[in-house]
């Protein structure tokens, strides 16, 4: 599967971790769609091209994806909801009271 990150010239304020999480969610969703709708097409996963708009996170199936993969995925693809990444406090305490 190929992912195309489309940049419409807008400044992208996404951090690297958020981009990776979004790409992972999209890949997982496409695999689940194929398994549910047309498991026999899993061998052709490498022909799927997905486009992610980096300015707003919208996901679409690119026109280079052949039929019937295009139709199966496009009709079932849901726009992922990007998780907000919370900062995890350091496990090392900054001060110790003894």
N, C-alpha and C positions, 0 to 999 in steps of 0.2 A: 504494500500500500504506500502511496506517495502522498505526502502532505505538502500543500502549497500555502505558504504564509503570504497573504495578500496585504500589502501596505498601500493605503489610499493617500499617502502623503501626510496624514495626520500624525502627530507626535504620539508614540506608543508609550504609555506610562506603566506597562506591565513589567513585572520583574521576571527574571528567568524561571523561577520556580512556578509561577502562575502559568507561564507559557507551556512548560513541561506537563503540568497537571492537566491543562486543557487538551493538549495533544494526546495524552494517555487516555482521557475520558472519551475522546472522539474515536480513537483506535478501538477501544473496548466496545463502544457502542456499535461500530460497524461490524465487528466480528460477531457480536450477539445477534445483530439483525440477520446476517448471513446464516448463522446457525439455525435461527428460528424460522426464517422464511425460505431459505434455499441452501441447505447444508451442502448439497452437491456442488455448489458454486464456490466453496471455500478454497478449492484449488486455484481459483482465479483471483484471489485476494490481491495479488501483485498488480492486477490491472486497475484497481480502484484508485482514483485520484480524488482527494478531498481538499477543498479550499477553505482556509480559515482567514477571515478578515481581522487583521491585527488591531484595527482601530476600535471595533465593537465586539469582537469575539464571535460573530455570526459564522456558522459553518454551513457549507453546501457541497454537493457532489459536483465535481468538475465535469465539463462536457466531454473530456477525453475518456471518461469511464464508459466502456461499452455496455450495450444492452445485453441481457436483462439486468445486469448488476446495477446500472444507473437507476432504473425504475424501482427495483427492490429496495435499494438503500435510500433514495430520495424520498420515497413515500413513507418511510419509517424513521427517518432521521429527526431527532429532536435537538433543539438548540441546547447545548450544555449550559448548566448554571455553574459558573466558575466559583469555586470555594474561596472564601477569603482566608488568606494565610495569616494565622495568628502567630505572634512572636512567642516562642517558648523561652521561659526564663532559663538562664544558665543553671546547670545542676551544681555548680561550685558557688557556695555562699560568698558574698562580697565582704561580709563582716561576721565575726564570730564572738559571741558573748560567753565568757567562761566564768 
